[in-house]
Amino acid sequence: MIDTNTNAPPTRPRVRDLLPKLHLGRHRPGLLNSLTDVPGVLVHTESIHRPSTNTSHAINTGITTILPRRDWFNYGCYAGYFRFNGSGEMTGSHWLDETGLLNSPIILTNSFSVGACYTGIYEYAVREYRDKESGLVDWFLLPVVAETCDLYLNDIGAMVVTPDMVVRGIDQANADFVKEGNTGGGTEVMYTVAALVQANYGAKRDLHFGGVPVGRLIAEQDAIATAEEESQREDARKAKDGSIIVVIATDAPLHPTQLQRLAKRATVGLSRVGGWGSNSSGDIFIAFSTAEKIPRAPDFSWKPRVEQNIAVVQM
């Protein structure tokens, strides 16, 4: 079964719905309480679910496609990222460090599907932006793909994610409700900050909401579980840590260094719900701003400046 996001509001309640008096920070959520509250940001999700059979294991995986703007290829965004713990992968991060520019979709997927998603971004870009006369490519692009490990619930070795899922995600990305978001109150602030989190890590015992150790309380209630349930929990405890990828979008006019600072501060929100940077968990944060439209320039345009810099230092 393939499941893609729709523009219908989600039916699964969120913490704000269940506990209306719980205050998570001082600010009200945006209209959609999702990444697409930031004007111009587009998102698409596609999931694959297949039950286990006598000859195959269960499949539960997919991709999330995030476009900083529709014309992401010709107009980049300023961006910065932060690595809280490095047992994970986000491609294109060296180029973000070097230039502070994001000229790519951001694709989230499982650990074994990074290559397929990387190829998918290229396939879309070649389809849309190669020279119409020669059919050749005369531009440079480093895709941004981040991963979390989903092997506990997914036969990750089946590698069912394909490049065409990325192409489809870029084509169909929209500003509607992002799956798992909900309708929140309006906002009156000048700028919008929104986040999308792909979390596949942590332990129930560490979960906190509003300073309350909810996970520990649930664990105590589960102490009377049957032996079968205890066995299942033991399997879960033996499973390796996954990872967490946090994508932050804003329309505030921030430059790359400021966006890197924004990405770093996201770790505080993570810690407030029980995250602590486990050794084998890839905890990576990326923030981008849609305020500026930076035209694509040939990368070789920097070459004379670099050469001049080398020469002037020698003199």
C-alpha positions in Angstrom: 0.0 0.0 0.0 1.3 3.4 -1.0 0.1 6.4 1.1 0.6 10.0 0.0 -0.3 13.2 1.8 -3.6 14.9 1.1 -5.0 18.4 1.9 -7.4 17.0 4.5 -6.7 17.8 8.1 -5.4 14.9 10.2 -7.7 12.9 12.4 -5.1 11.8 14.9 -5.2 14.2 17.9 -2.1 16.1 18.9 -0.9 16.9 22.5 -2.4 20.4 22.2 -5.8 18.9 21.5 -5.7 16.3 24.3 -4.3 18.7 26.9 -5.5 22.2 25.9 -4.1 23.7 29.1 -0.6 22.4 28.5 1.6 25.3 27.5 4.5 24.3 25.2 6.4 27.5 25.0 5.0 31.1 25.0 3.9 31.3 21.4 0.8 30.1 19.6 1.1 27.6 16.7 0.6 28.7 13.1 -2.6 28.2 11.2 -1.6 24.7 10.1 0.9 23.9 12.9 3.3 22.6 10.2 6.3 23.5 8.1 4.0 24.9 5.4 3.0 27.8 7.7 6.1 29.5 6.3 5.0 31.1 3.0 6.3 29.4 -0.1 7.5 26.2 1.6 6.0 23.0 0.0 5.9 19.5 1.3 5.0 16.0 0.1 5.1 12.7 1.8 4.9 9.1 0.4 4.8 6.0 2.5 5.0 2.3 1.6 3.3 -0.3 3.8 3.3 -4.0 3.1 2.5 -6.7 5.7 4.8 -9.5 6.4 4.2 -12.8 4.6 5.6 -16.3 4.7 8.4 -15.3 2.3 9.0 -11.6 3.1 9.2 -9.2 6.0 7.1 -6.2 6.6 7.8 -2.9 4.8 7.1 0.4 6.5 9.1 3.2 5.0 8.9 6.2 2.7 10.2 9.7 1.9 9.4 13.2 2.9 10.0 15.9 0.2 10.5 19.5 1.3 10.9 22.4 -1.2 12.1 25.7 0.3 10.3 27.3 -2.7 8.9 26.1 -6.0 11.8 27.4 -8.0 14.5 26.0 -5.7 16.9 25.4 -8.6 17.2 28.9 -9.9 16.8 30.7 -6.6 18.6 29.4 -3.5 17.9 30.0 0.1 20.3 30.9 2.9 20.7 27.9 5.1 22.7 26.6 8.1 22.9 23.2 9.8 24.0 21.8 13.1 25.3 18.3 14.0 24.3 17.5 17.6 25.5 13.9 17.2 27.2 12.6 14.1 26.1 9.0 13.8 23.9 9.9 10.7 24.0 11.3 7.2 22.9 14.5 5.6 24.4 14.9 2.1 25.3 18.3 0.8 26.3 19.5 4.2 29.9 20.4 3.2 28.5 22.7 0.5 26.2 24.3 3.0 29.2 25.0 5.2 31.1 26.4 2.2 28.5 28.7 0.8 25.5 29.0 3.2 23.2 28.3 0.2 20.5 25.7 -0.3 19.8 25.0 -4.0 18.1 21.6 -3.4 15.0 20.0 -2.1 15.5 18.4 1.3 14.6 14.7 1.2 14.1 12.6 4.4 14.2 8.8 4.1 15.6 5.7 5.7 19.4 4.9 5.9 19.5 2.5 3.0 17.6 4.8 0.6 19.9 7.9 0.6 21.4 6.9 -2.7 18.0 6.4 -4.4 16.8 9.8 -3.2 20.0 11.4 -4.2 19.5 10.0 -7.7 15.9 11.1 -7.7 16.8 14.8 -7.2 19.2 14.6 -10.1 16.6 12.9 -12.3 14.2 15.7 -11.7 16.8 18.4 -12.3 18.0 16.8 -15.5 14.4 16.4 -16.7 13.7 20.1 -16.1 16.9 22.0 -16.5 19.2 20.3 -19.0 20.0 22.2 -22.2 16.9 21.8 -24.4 19.0 21.8 -27.6 22.0 19.6 -26.7 20.4 17.6 -24.0 23.5 18.1 -21.9 23.9 19.3 -18.3 26.0 22.4 -17.7 25.2 23.1 -14.0 26.4 22.0 -10.6 24.1 20.6 -7.9 24.6 18.8 -4.6 21.4 17.2 -3.3 20.4 17.4 0.3 19.2 14.0 1.6 19.0 13.1 5.3 18.3 9.7 6.9 17.1 7.9 10.0 17.3 4.1 10.5 13.9 2.3 10.4 15.1 -1.3 10.5 13.1 -2.2 13.6 9.7 -1.9 11.8 10.9 -2.1 8.2 12.9 -4.6 6.1 15.4 -1.9 5.3 17.5 -4.3 3.2 14.6 -4.6 0.6 15.4 -1.0 -0.4 11.9 -0.3 -1.8 12.3 3.5 -2.1 13.0 4.5 -5.7 14.2 7.7 -7.4 10.8 8.2 -9.1 9.3 8.6 -5.7 11.5 11.7 -5.3 10.6 13.0 -8.7 6.9 12.5 -7.9 7.4 14.2 -4.5 8.9 17.3 -6.1 6.2 17.5 -8.7 3.4 17.1 -6.2 4.7 19.1 -3.2 2.2 21.6 -2.0 1.4 24.0 0.9 -1.5 22.1 2.3 -1.7 20.3 5.6 1.4 18.2 6.2 0.5 14.8 7.4 0.5 14.7 11.2 0.0 18.4 11.5 -3.2 19.9 12.8 -5.2 23.2 12.7 -3.9 25.6 15.3 -4.6 29.1 16.3 -3.6 32.1 14.1 -0.4 34.0 14.7 0.2 37.7 14.9 4.0 37.7 14.8 5.9 39.4 12.0 7.8 36.3 11.0 7.0 32.6 11.0 9.2 29.8 12.2 8.1 26.2 11.6 9.6 22.8 12.0 9.3 19.3 10.6 10.7 16.4 12.6 11.6 12.9 11.4 12.2 11.1 14.7 13.1 7.4 15.0 15.0 7.2 18.3 14.9 7.5 22.0 13.4 5.5 24.9 9.9 5.8 26.4 11.5 6.3 29.9 13.0 9.6 28.8 9.8 11.1 27.3 8.8 14.4 28.9 5.9 16.9 28.2 5.9 20.2 29.9 8.5 19.0 32.5 6.3 16.0 33.4 8.1 12.5 33.1 5.3 11.1 31.0 7.4 8.2 29.7 8.4 7.0 33.2 4.7 7.2 34.4 3.6 5.1 31.4 6.4 2.6 32.1 5.2 2.2 35.6 1.7 1.6 34.4 3.0 -1.0 32.0 4.7 -3.0 34.8 1.7 -5.3 34.9 2.1 -6.2 31.3 2.0 -9.9 30.2 5.1 -11.9 29.5 4.5 -11.6 25.8 4.4 -7.8 26.0 7.5 -7.8 28.1 9.3 -9.9 25.5 8.3 -7.4 22.8 9.7 -4.6 24.9 12.9 -6.5 25.4 13.3 -6.8 21.6 12.7 -3.0 21.4 15.4 -2.4 24.0 17.9 -4.5 22.0 17.2 -2.5 18.8 19.9 0.0 17.9 19.2 3.7 18.3 17.7 5.3 15.2 18.2 9.0 14.5 16.4 12.3 14.3 16.3 14.9 11.5 14.9 18.4 12.3 14.1 20.8 9.4 13.4 24.4 10.4 11.9 26.9 8.0 11.4 30.6 8.5 10.6 33.7 6.4 12.8 35.9 8.6 15.7 37.5 6.7 18.5 35.5 8.4 21.9 34.9 6.9 23.7 31.5 7.1 25.5 32.1 10.4 22.2 33.1 12.0 20.4 30.1 10.6 23.1 27.8 12.0 22.5 29.4 15.4 18.8 28.7 14.9 19.5 25.1 14.1 21.6 24.8 17.2 18.8 26.1 19.4 16.5 23.3 18.2 18.5 21.0 20.5 16.9 22.7 23.5 13.4 21.8 22.3 14.7 18.3 21.8 16.0 18.1 25.3 12.7 19.3 26.8 11.0 16.2 25.5 13.7 13.8 26.6 16.3 13.9 23.9 20.0 13.8 25.0 22.2 12.9 22.0 22.8 9.2 22.3 26.2 8.0 21.0 24.8 6.0 18.1 22.0 8.3 17.1 22.4 10.7 14.2 20.9 14.0 15.4 21.1 16.6 12.6 19.3 19.9 12.3 19.0 22.2 9.2 17.4 25.6 9.1 16.6 27.7 6.0 15.1 31.1 5.2 12.8 31.9 2.3 13.3 35.7 2.7 16.0 36.1 0.1 16.0 34.7 -3.5 19.6 34.2 -4.4 20.0 33.7 -8.2 21.9 30.7 -9.3 25.4 31.8 -10.5 28.0 29.6 -12.2 30.3 28.2 -9.6 33.4 29.1 -11.7 32.5 32.8 -11.3 34.3 32.6 -8.0 37.5 31.3 -9.6 39.1 34.7 -10.4 38.5 36.0 -6.9 40.0 32.9 -5.3 43.1 33.1 -7.6 43.4 36.9 -6.8 43.2 36.1 -3.1 46.1 33.6 -3.3 48.2 36.0 -5.3 47.7 39.0 -3.0 48.7 37.0 0.0 52.0 36.0 -1.7 52.9 39.7 -2.4 
